[in-house]
């Protein structure tokens, strides 16, 4: 839980605690997925989860009355991302003398004694101010730089910790900026392994979000202060209202009824106050087109939709005379009621100098850049916004023509069309590129209006423009984010799909073939895991540049994500064979280029790639099908040894479809009870039955007996091996329980194969213990068969799990021994009971001297470690005799019995040794 107060003297000798009013409602655990940042992590997943958390924090700020919750959510996410023990988020304020201090918005409760705990409980809903700058976080406030201290006790910036304070063995302080101004700070402490600049850079999205939230928090405070000021000024409103020089109407925003008028309105229109409250638009408007009641209603509606309105109006007084007014309409709130405030000014005098006033109102009552010319285009006046936008002073611009702004990006036809529209309609507007005095070319939105006299003759032109450089840059950035990969700047999947749609249409029209080449960097994960994601990103960037250098103009290189790239080729030969040759030629060029050494900082790296290609003609295949085909072909290239190119063919697709069907049937097999256990006997030299190995079989209703070699790898890949493995273990324990009631079988040991996926599950040990307990069996009769590979990959965890199960009496056999690591270095550390000689060595004992040597070595190794030795796959008496002569005492194979259902197995036991 992130909430409350950090109190006392933190990293300094001066008291840091000053309780101020604020928010501190506790925030319940909000982030449900915890992320650990490491070199072995998945940056894409971390970035996506970080983005989700940021969106959640921003959503909380928007929808909740207490915005502090957003900071608490951010801090909770930050502690998880950085694996830190505690931390805080604060906002920077300044004393009258300019010295900075920090006010926290979210902080970890690290109270360490009764006094600090009582203080926390008392001040949990208050904020804290930290003024001591002779600390680690003070260094952030004074320098505006990231502070990383992985040895705080000896850091010169630290003032030490107060007595009893929890240990702090590392600290990172991150400044939060807005428009290059330090507005806040984030601090975290006690991350295993300390903090790094790379971690600080990786947290930039959190800093950006924190900046946004602090800025919004500041705006909220300002709004509250403004509302308080408004409340204080309401008492003065009536006095100002009644002494104003303009007539003021207050209309109910819902009904339009007049709620109040001031004294000036009564004087201007000739009504008493009571009479004025009963007036409607017909009473106050001249009715002379276009100054009708309906038009007045439109103006009022515009105040709702478009904001404040200012316009001239021909009004009618009580005695019937007409007079010109300027009306300002604004939608506002008085008290709890929404109203339309209308300020009406008598402008009859001003109308006498209408032309000058019209020019002034158009040119200088706007914040837009304004320019006024005569009918010949000579510049007469410019406003201050024009000077700031273009760099021309008023003196430099006056007497010139707008040609001084020409960028050279528009031809004669552009300007001719502009003037044709202006002459015909009196107005032109559009986007145009101009040049500033410093030579910089910039985009702007230009509006030109003709100013006409009473006789309709044009006397002047008024041009106004808005600099849209920022919006254009934002549009370009949005386009890049939407269509381009941020790391390599290559087109992303969205843009590739768009271009592929066009390519398919073009291929359909001209008959030329096109192609997709799916490119995957071989062993890229190894590079990420060993040298880190930063180095991996460098490789991806260099691969992108090399791919761009290989393709032809008009072709497309895109990055789909990770280390997957797609090259789209267009305009290939109409003949499939020739098109394939063109693709193969380009593929060889790409492979050669990508095989060249890469310089990744100080490390030279060598890499290869696998390419899958598919050809298309028109729209005969859907886009997703083409991508899938190229992907399938790429995997075929990897199976072929990598660093090669393979083309997609329908047989590949058939194999994939068949695999998908098999996977679907495999998912249903367990529920439909299609799995069965078969048992293969294990005997000693006297052919006495010692036990059996339980082997799973899939009895498919249509396919018949499905080989384990066909469905076990698929179960491993899909994760179905976990429920299948639990079923095998439970069924084996149930069989041992059944054997306990028979004198013939109560001493048999049952071996069960365990997959690597099962063994690495954190719950595996508990599952085994639960199954043994459920069936009430003697654990010494259960033997788990493990393979070398699953043990060597994570030796320490494997040893820990095996020892824990060994204490309960369960036995372990090392299956397929001799095919993998086979070293005393790890064998002597494993709590094994038995080594199992792999059948690949037994099969050729009669003809292979090397296999004979290996078998002798394995038997000798087992003897030296005092382990049982069993050979599997024994099919001939000659094989058994050789094994027996070399010291092997236990056997399994067709010579003694095939795997068989439990009924046949038990029936065979009653007849003596199974053969």
N, C-alpha and C positions, 0 to 999 in steps of 0.2 A: 504494500500500500504506500503510495506516495502522497504525503500530506504533512501538515503541521509545521514544526519549527526546528531549526537547528540553532542551538542557543549556546550562551557562554562565550568563551574566548576561542575562536576557531582559527588555528594557524597564526596566532599572534598573542601578545601579552596584553593588549588593550581590550577592554570590554567592547564587544561588537553588537550587543543586543539593545535595540530600541524598538519598542512595540508601537506600531502605527495601526490605524484602522485599515481594513482591507478585507479581502475574501480569503477564506481558507477551508471551505467545505471539503470534507474528505471525499476522495474519488474512489469508488469501488473498482476492483481490478477490471481493466477495460481491454487490454491487449491480450488476446487469447493465444496467440502464437508467439513464442519467444525465439529470437534469432541469435545465433552465435556467429560472431565475425571471426574468421580465421582464414589462413591461406588456403585451407582445403574447402572453404565454403563455396556456395554457388552464388556468384554476384547477381545473376539475373533474378533468382528467387529472392535474395535479400533486398534488391532494389524494388522489386514488386511489393514485397511485404512492407518495406519502409514507406513506399508510396501509399499503400492502403492505410497504414497507421497515421500518416500525415493528413490524409483526407478525413479520417475519423476525428482527429484533433480539431481540424478546421470546421468540420460539421458541428462538433460540440460548441465551438465558439459562437457559431451562427444561431443554433437552436436553443442554447441554454441561457438562463438568466445570469448564471455565474460563470463568467469567462475564465476564471482560474482553473476550472476543470480541464480546459484545453492544455494549459501548461503542465498540469499533473499527468495527463495522458502522454504528452510529449516526453516528460521526464521518465515515466515508467518505460516507454519504448526505448529511450536513450540508455537507461541502465541495462536493459536486456541486450541491446545491440552491442554495447561496449563491455558487457560482462562485469559491470562495476557494482561495488557494494552500496555506495550512496552518492548523492549528487544534489544539485540545485539548479534552478533557472531563475534569474533575476533581471530587473530593469535598472538601468543606470539613471540616476538623478544627480543634480549638482547643487552644492551649497551656494549661498550668496557670493562667496569668494571664488567660486568656480571649481572648487575641489569636487571630484566625483565621489559618489557613494552608491551602494547597491541596495535595492529593495527587492526581496525575494517574492516570486509568484508561485513557486513550487519547490519543496525541499524534503529530503528524506529525514524521517524522525530517527535521530541517533542518540537519544537521551541515554546517559550512562549511569546515573545515580538517582536517588529519590528526589534530590533538589531539582535537577534538570527535568526529571519526569513530571514533577508537580508543576514546574514552570510551563512545560509543554501543554499539559492538560488545561492549565489556566489560560494560556495564550494561543490555543490551537486555532482560533478563528481570527487571529491578528496577523499582520505582516511583520517582517523584520527589516531593519536597516543595518547594513554593515559599513562602518566608517573607517575601520583600521586598514590603511593601505600598505602597511608593512607586512604583508602576507603574500601568499601565492596568488590568491584571487585579486589582491590589490595590485600585483604586477600586471595583470590583464587590464585592469581599469586605467592604470597610468600609462601603459605602453600601447594599448590597443592591439596587442599581439597574442597569439596562442602561447600559453605557458604549459610546458610539460615538465614535471618533476618526478622522476622515477626513484629519487632518493631524498624525500622531503626533509628527513632529519638533518641532512647536511647541506640543504639548499640555502643559499644566502638570502633568498627572498622570503623565507619562512620564519616566523617569529616563534615557532614551537607550538605545542598543544597544551591546553590546560590540564591539570592533574585529573587522572581518571578518564580522560577522553579516549574513545576507541582508537586503536592504532590506525595510522594512515601511512601506507607504504608506497603509494604512488598517487599522483594527482595530474589532471589535465584541465586547464581552463580555456574556454573557447570564446572569443569576443563575438558579439552579434552586432552587425552594422545595418544601417538603413541610409541609403544615399551617402555612403562613406562616413556616416556619423555613428559613433559607438552608442548604441541604445540599450544594450543588455549583455548578459554573460551567461554561459553555461559552464558548470563545473561538475566533474565526476571524479571519484576516487576509488582506489583499491581494485584495480583490474589485474587479474593474474597475468604476470609477464610484463606489466607496465603498459605505457601508452606510446604511440608513435605518431609522427607527422602524417603518415599514410592514413592512419585511422581518423585523424582530425580532418583530412581532406575528404575522406569517404563520407563524413557526417555533414557535408555541405548542405544537402536537402533539409536536414533537421534545423541547421542554423538559419537557412532561408525562411523556413516555416515559422521558426521562433521570431524572426524579425517581423514577419507579416503579422503575427499575433500580438506582439508588443506594440507595433504601430497601431493596430486596430484597438488595442486596449487604451492606448494614449488618446486616440480619437474618441473613444467612448467616454473617457474622463472629461475631455474637452467639451463633448456634447452635454454631459451632465452639468458642467460648470456654466455652459451657455444657457441651459434651461433654467438654472438657478438665477442667473443674471436676468433672464427674461421675466422670471417670476417677480424679481425685485422691481423690475421696470414697469410692471403692469399698473402699479399705483400711479405712475406718472403719465400713463397712456391717455387717460381721460383729459388731463390738462392740455397735453399736446394735441390731442384729437380736436378739441374745441377751439384751439387757438391757431390751427393750421391755416395757411393761406389758400390751400386747395380744398375743394369740396370733397368730402369723404363719405362713401357709402359702405356699409357693412351688410352683405347679403348672406342669408343662410345658404350653404353650399348644396343642400339637398333640395330645398323648395324654391330657392331664388328670391324669397321674400326679403324685403329690406328690414333689417333688425335695428339699425341705428344710422343716423346721419349727424354730421357736425353743424355748427352754426353757419359756417361758410357756405354749406350746401343750401341752407334755407335762404341766405342772402342771394346766392347766384341764381337759383331757380324760382325764388319768390314763393315758396311754400312755408307754412308753419311746420314745426317739428312733427306734430301729430299728423298733418296732411302728408308730409313726406313719407312717413312710414307706410302709408296706404298706396303709394305710387307703384306703377308697374312700368315695363319698358315702353309701352305705348305713350305713357304720359311724359317720358323724359327724352324720347328720340324724335327727330324731325319727321321721320317717315319718308323723307326724300331719298330715292334710290341713290347709293346702295345703303343708306343709313336707316334700314328698316328694323323692325322688332326681330324678325327672323335672323338678320345678320348680327344683331346684338347678342342673341342667344348663341350663335356660332362662336362669337368672340369669347363668351363666357366658357363654353365647352373647351375651347383651345387652352384656356387657363388651367383646366383640369389635365389635359393630355400633354401639352407642349410647354408648360411652365408659364411664367409671368408674361403678360401681353401688354404692349403699349401701342396705342393707335389714336388717330384723330377721328373725331366724331362730330356730327352736326346735331346739336342738342336743341330741345324745345323748353322754354320757360313756362311758368304757370299762365302768364298773360299771352302766350302764343308766339312770342318772338323767338327767332332762331339765332344760335350763336355757336361758334366753333370752340371745341374743347379738346384737350388731349387727355385720354383715359389710360390709366395704368391699372391692370387687373392682376391680382396675385392671389393664389390659393394659399391660405394660411390657417392657423388654429388659434383661437382665442378661448382660453379656458379649456374645456373639453369639447368644444364645438368647432367643426370645420366650417370656415367661412370664405367667401370671396370678398377681398378688400379692393374697393375701387377708389382710386384717387383721380379727381377730375380737375383739370386746370383750364381756366379761360385763356385761349390763345388767339383771340381776335386781333390783338395788336401784332402778334407775331405773324399772323397770316398776311399782314400788309407787306412784309418783307419775305414772302414765301420762298422765292428762289434761293436766297442766301441761306435761309433756315433749312431748306430741303437739302442743299449741299452739305451743310454742317451736320445735319442729323444722319445723313447717309455715310459721310466720310469719317466723322470723328466721334460718333456715339457707339462705336463698336471696338471690340478688342482685336478684331481681325486686321490684317495688314490692308491698308486702303490707299488708293491712288485715284486722283481726279484729273481728267484731261479735257481739253476742248474738243471740238468736232474734228480737228485735224490730227488729234492724237498727241498734242503737246502736253507734257505733264505740268499741271498748275499747282497741285498741292499733294503731299503725302503725309501720312500720319506716323506716329512714333513706332507703331508695330511694323510698318513697312521698313523703317530705318533699321530696326533690330533684325528683321528677317533677311534683308538683302545686303546690308552693310553700306548702302548709299546714304549719305546725309541728305537733308532736305535741299540744301544748296546744290549738291551734285546732281540730284534727280530733276529739280525744277528746270524747265526749258528743254529737257531731253524728251525722247519718246520711249515707250516700253521696249523698243528694240534693244536697249542697253541690257535687258535681262535675258535675251535669247540664248538658249543653250546649244543650238545647232542640232538638236535631236528631232525637230519637226520640220517638214518640208513646206513648200509653198502651198500645196493643196490643203494642208492642215489649217493654215492661217486664212486661206480663202474661204473655207467652209465655216470657220469661226465668224468671219465678218458677214457672210451671207445670212447666217442665223441671227446675228445681232441686229442687222438692218431690218430683217423681216419681222422679228418678234420683240425687239428691244431688249433682249437678254441672251446671254450665253454663259454656260457653266460647264466645267469639265476638268479633267486632270491634265496638267501641263508641266513640263520640266523647264526650269529657269536656272540662271547662273547668278551666283552672288559676286560681290566685288573681288573676293579672294579666289575666284575661279571655280569654287565648289558648285557642282550641279545638284539640284535638289528637286524633289517632286512637290507640287502644291495643288490644291483644289481652288480653281479660279472661277469667280463669278463676275461678269461684266454687265452692268445695267445702264441703259440710256436714260438720261434725265431730260424730260420734256417740259416746255412751258405750257401756259394756258392754251395756246393755239396748237399744241401738239407737235411743235418743232423741237428737234433735238438740240439741246444747248451744251450738254456736257456728257461725258461718260465716267462712270464710277466703277472702278475695279476693286474687288476685295479677294484676298486669298488666304488660305490656311496652309501652313507648312505641314505636309503629311509624311515627312521623312520617317518619323518614329512609327507611324502606323504602317508604312510600307515595310519598314524593317521588321515590325512585328508580324506582318503577313508573311514575309519571307521566312521568318523563324518558324511560324506555325506550319508553313509548307514543308520546311526541312524536317520538323519533328514528325509530321504526318507521313512523309514520303521517303525519308532518308534515314539510314542507320546512323546514330549519333557517334559511334566509335569510328567507323571507317568512311563515313559520308557516302557510302554506296546506296543505291536505291534499296528500300526495304521490301518486304513481302507485298505490301499494298501497292506500291508503284510497279513492282514486277508483274503482279496480276493485271494491272491496267495495261501495261505495255504488251503483255502476252495476249490479251484480248485483241489488241490492235494487230499484233503479228499474225494471229490465227485468221483474222478477217483478210489481211493482206495476202496471206498464203492461199486462202480460198479464191481470191480474185486472180492472182497471177500464176498460180500453180506451182510456185517455188516452195521447196521444203524449208522447214525451220527445225530447230532442235533446242532441247534443254539439256544442260550438263550440270549434274548435281555433284559438287566437289566437297569432300570432307577431309580435314587435316588428320593424318594418321597420328595416333597416340597423343592427341592434343591435351587430354586430361592429365597425362603424366607430366607435361611441361607445367601446367597450372599447379599441380600438386607439389612439384619440386621447386620451382622458381617463383611461383606466385602469380596471381591474376594480372598484376601490372605487366609482368613480362609476357604473359599470354596475350594481353591486349596489344602489346607492341608487335608480336608475331602476326596477329590478325590484321593489323594496319599494313604491315609490309606485304602480306599475302594479297590484300586488296589492291595495292599499287601494282604488284606484279601481274595480277589477273587483268587489270586495266591495260597494261602494256602489251598483253598478248592478243587481245581481241581486235576485231576490225571496227571501223567507224560504223555506227548504226547498231552494233550489238550491245547487249546490256549485261553488266556484272552486278549482282545484288547479293546482299547478305541476309539470310533468313534468321540468323541468330546463332549463338555459340560459335562453333567452327564450321558452320555449313554455309557454303556459297552456291549460287546458281548463276550459270552463264546462259543467256538466251541468244541464239543465233538466228538471223533472218536471211532471206534471199539466197538460200543454198540451191543446189542443182535440182531440177525437176525429176531427175533420175535418182531413185533411192540409193543405188550402189555408189554413184558419184557423191551424193550428199553424205553418205556414211564415210567415204574417204576424206571428204573435207572436214568432217567432225573429228575423225581420227587424227588428221594432221594437226588440227588445232589442239586436240587433247595432248598429243605428244609435246607440242610446244609449251603447253601449260605445265605438264609434268616436269619437263626439263627446267623450266623457270623456277617452279616451286621447290625443286630439289637442290637449288643452289644454297650455300650457307647463308644464314641470317645472323646479322650482328644485333643482338638484343642487349643494349647497354654494353657492359663489359663481357658479356657471354656470347660465344659463337655457338649457334644452334643449327643442327641439321634436321630436316623434316621431309617427309614424303606425303603424298596425297592419294586418295582413291576417288575415281571419277565414274559416275554412272550417266549414261546418255540415252535419250529417247528422241525419235524423229517424229515430226508432225506434218500433216498436209491438211490445211484448212481446219475446219471445225469438227473433224471426225472424232475427236476425243475431248472430254471436258478438261478444264484447266487443272482441277484437283487430280484427275486421273493421270495427266501428264507428269505432274510433280511427283505423284506416287510411283509412277513407272521409273522416273529418273532416280528416285530414292532407292527403289528395289535394285536397280542396276548397280548403284553405288555400293550397296551391301554385297552384291555378288563380286564386285571388284575387291572388296576387303577380304572376302572368303578366298579369293584367288591369290592372296598373298600381299595385297595392298600395293601402292605405287603403280597402279595400272588403271586402264579404262575398260569398262564393260558396257555393251549395249543391252537395252531391255529387249526381251522377247516374251512371247505369250506363255512359254513354259514357266518362266519365272513367276508370272502372274498366277498361273494355275497352281504352282506350288504354294504361293502366298495364300491363295483362296482356300486351298486344301488345309493349310495350317490353321487358318481362321476357323474353318468348320470344325476341325479337331479340337481346337481350344474351346469352342462353344459346347461341344459334347463332353469335354473333360470337366467343364464347370458343373455339368449336371450329373456326372457319373457318381459322385459321392452321395448325393441325396437319393439317387436311384439305386444305391447299394450294388453298383456294378463292380466294385473292387473286392478282391478276395486275397487272402494270404495263402501262399504255398510254402511248403516246408522241405528243406533239403538237409538230409541227415549229415552229422559230423561224427566221425568214429576215431578210435585210437588204433594202435598197431594190432590189437587183438580183435579188431572189428567190433569192439564194444561201443554201443551208441552212447555218446557223450551229450549230445544235444542236437540242435538244428538251427539253420538260418532261416528267418522269416522273410519271404520274398513276395512283393506285391504283384498281383496280376489284374489286368482289366479285361473283364468279360463283356465285350460290347454286344448288344443284341443283334446288330447287323454285321459288324466287322469281324465278330468272333473274338479270339484272343489277341489283344493288341500288345505288341512287344513293349516292355519297359524302356527299351532303348529309343522308342518312338515318342512315348508320352512323358517320361520323366524329365528330359531336357526342357520340354515345353512347360511342364509344371514349374520347373525352376525359374524360367524366364518370366512367367506370368504371376508368380507368387502363390500359385495354387499348391505348391509343395508344402506349405505350412499346414493347411487343414488336412491334406492327405497324410502328412507326416504324423499329425496328432492322432489320426484314425489308426495308422499302422501301430504306433506305440500303444494306444489303448487296447487295440485288438490283440496285440502280443501279450500284454499283461493279463487280459482276460483269459487267454489260452493257458498261460502259466498257472493261473488260479484253477482252471479246470484240471490241469495235470496234477495238482497237489493231492487230489483225492484218489489217485491211482498209484499203487506201489511201483508199477512199471515205468511211470513217467515223472514221478514227483521229484526226481533228482536231475532231470534234463535241464540243460542251460539253453536259453533261447536268445539268438543274436538278432539284433535289429539294426538296419542301416539308417544312419542319420545324415541328412544333407547339410551342406555348408550353410544354407539359408536358415535352416532350423536351429543349428548349433549357435549361430551368431545372434539369435533372438534373445533379448534380455530376459524373457519369460521362460526360456527353454528349461532351465534347471527346475523352476517351480512346476512346470508341466510334468516333467518326469517324476518328481517327488509326489505330485498329486495323483498321478496315475497308479504308482506303486501303492500308495496309501488307499486309494479307492478300491482296488481289487484285493488288497491284503496279501500280497505275494512276498516271497523271500527275495529281497533285492539282489542277492548274490547270484540268483538264477537268471538275471537279466543282463545281457551283454550288449553294449552299444558299440557298433562298428563305425569308426571315423576314418576319414582319408587324410593323407599327409598334407594335402594342399590347404584344407580348412584350418589346420593347426598352425602351420608355419606362418600364414598370413597375419594372424594376430596372436602370437605365442602367449603373451602374458595373460590375456583374457581367457584363452583356451585352458591354460594350466589352472587358473583360478576356478573355472567352472568344473573341470574334471576332478580336482581335489575335493570340491564341495560335494559332488555326487559320489565320489569314492568313499567318503566318510559314511555314507548311508549303506554301503555294501555293493553298489553297482559295479560291474566289471566293464573294462574297455579293451577293445581289439582295434589294432591299427590295420585297416583294410588296404588292399592293393599295395602292400609294402614293396619297395624297390623301384616303383615307377616315378617317384618324385624326389624329394630332398634327401631322404635316407641317410641321415647323419647322426652319429652318436651325440653330437652337440646338443640336439634337442631331445633325442630319445631318452637320455638319462634324466631329463627334467620332467618327463610326462609320466603320470601314474598309470602306466599300461599294465595289462595282464597278459596280452597276447599279441604276436605279430602274425600277419596273414600274408603268405607268399602269393603274389599275384599269378593268376592262371597263365598270363602271357609268358612267364618264365617256365612254368611247368609244362606247357604244351610242347616245347621243343627240346626237352631234356635229352631225348634220344639222339638228337642231331646237332645241337648247338653247344659248342664248348664254352662260349661266353655265358649262355644261360645257366649252364652247370656251375660255372664259377660264381655267378651271382647268387644262385641258390645256396651254395656252400657258405658264402659270405654272410647271407641273411641268417642262416641257421646258427653260424658261429656267433654272430652279433646278438641274437636272441639268447643264446646260452650265456654269453658274457654279462647280459643284463638280467639274467634269471627270469626270462619271460617264456611263456608257452609259445610254441610255434605250430601253425597249422597251414597246410597247403591247400589251395582251392583249385578246381579244374582238373583234378586227378581222374584220368579216364582209362589208363592201362595199368596192368600189374607191373610193367617195367618202370613206369614213372613212380609208382608207390615204392618199389624196391630201392630205386636210387635214393629217394627221399628218406626212406627208413635207414639205409646204410649211412647217410650223412647226418643222421641224428634227429630227423623230423619224427614226431610222435602222433600227430593228429592230421586227419585228412577230410576233404570234402570234394565231391565230384561225381560224375556219372558212373564211375566204377562202383560206387557204394549206393547210389540212388539219385534219381532225378528229383527236381522240385515237384511236389505233389500236394493235392488238397489234404486237409487235416484228416479226413476219414481214411484215405488210402495210407497216409503216413502212420496213423495209429494202428491200422490193421497190419501193416508190415512189421511194426515193432513186436507184435505178438508172435510173429513167425521167426524171430531171431534177427540177425544182421540184415539190414535192408540192402538188396542188390538189384 
